[in-house]
Amino acid sequence: MKIEDKKVTPDMSLSEAVKLMRGKPGTKITIWIMRKGWAEPKPFTITRAVIKIKSVKFRVIDKDIGYIRFTMFQKNAVDEFKNALQELLKNKDLKGIIVDVRNNPGGLLDVAVTISDYFLPEGKLIVSTKGRIPESKKEYLSTHKPIVPLNLPVVMLVNGGTASAAEILTGALRFNNRAIVVGEKTFGKGSVQTLYPLSMGYAVKITTAKYYMPNDECIDGKGISPDIEVKLSKKDIEQLKKEFKEMEEHPEKTEEIRKEREKRIDSQMKRAIEVIKEYRLIERILSGKKAA
């Protein structure tokens, strides 16, 4: 409603509001917020800072299962992933790794390709693009020896919010028989856009190519179906609704609620843990189905 003493009006652009809020890191600013259910706006004094969003979070589950969650595929994701993997591999009893890309909207293609490369043997196809212009036809191959041991089982956790670069990693591992995919069908974002500048400062963005998985299948509009379909339980869904409502009513508790959520083992995570423990048997069953 207000940024310091200046009212936020309907005709104020986003860039104008951002300009008013930005300033030297370490300085403070008060913004007035109005939320549903409040009788009047409330002031929040925040400290300006350079915001660094963590792309990778990790921990050990049940003492011997590594868990890595990618929130987005930003530039820092590669180094954060290597650090996470280095820490997890210190555990000599590690039975496998769960890679969680649920609700990951994607990010940079080259980051997804690099991370896929770390899982796959040298020379494997990660993803390819095909389109209406000659230069859109490309193949991205793994070019290094894997840093994730090939004898270490991997399970990918996905859902309807898994999109774009997150689907590239999922497809690269699944269709190269490097991981078992657990969860729900992914979003299906497999298009490449090219920006063409026009006169007067305008531009047009056109879809010029589509992504193809290592099995030569385009997932655009289709998504990737999991090997083992698991939906969130009613209890998990009700818990999420409760948390979203609490964050809306008490935004100051957002970080605390998110940290608690990170520790929770939901129905999809529980199944992923079971798959790691039964990996070799499930792998043989799925291989038989695919061969048939």
Steps between C-alpha positions, in 0.01 A plus 500: 500500500793732577876503450632720778273809467406449133163341424492212251232592248349288216686703240842438664703259286692206643832657399408822686416304815823299475702819452351645820579186697854444381792655683835441664534156668469528878261797494139463617168574334141483625227367274127488584316180410129421484389138512169316486336495843686807630303808603781736397852494349795400718857634481799271442851638539746296297875521449626527143747232392636320197265202485662169412250222438629156593448263208597176675410362841617165635499273800532135603183297561492182714879526549585355156288666227610825342235761418561787258230754409535738208275806538613655168773450242694824544873554436587429862322161487803320353742599777235448769425152362868403495535617861188307605622185327846531656345519847261209439772272359695533824246250634655164409171320572301708248240272332373746241396855414154654467495799262193714569388733218136531604362851432827592327406738212831447320765756417814489287541224240880484533467450877259207455735350239806537725326341799370214280858448382610437859265199523557340158780305332697690236336528157135460605232718337351739757255694284465620140317786332328495161314786334414714205843658451820302420696636798232375741606137445743417780602205713629531856717208609670411827868581455654393833521196719221507762576642844196319641613134527316289243433229760318750722119476450320825408129581535345813347203654681268694263151651482286729284718797595816337359567690177748596230863452616378280787334274242822488298691364802217255573486377140877478464528273803185299440545426130867411550389250768687696767206574730154380596238777492246520783206738545258655251513594130717806434376829351608455136700813411720401209511798267786734404425868439714737294478878546506704177558879541273734303513875440394761758630288788250218448569128465312180428560165668431196281515129580776376271575152633397232743691284745526127438590245766770233447223264377424759226166591659383862526345567840351841415139497612533138612742490791688197632299224665670356808615138520316477831199730539444631852263782587518705818274360771193694617683560828798654315272724291309620806830578673617706200172694494536570870857627451407726207217651704729560797765664279233726347372607841842514669764581235763545770480121562565406136865399543427301814214311328714425194780358715255271677360388164852407384526246782165333428484162326189506281346203315706556182825531694414188701456301177829635362679379814341155458614491135861573599487212749346266239677657199653195335175302509290791367761572230474141373118515498491830309765379252284195431192716439688732265644205307153348465 
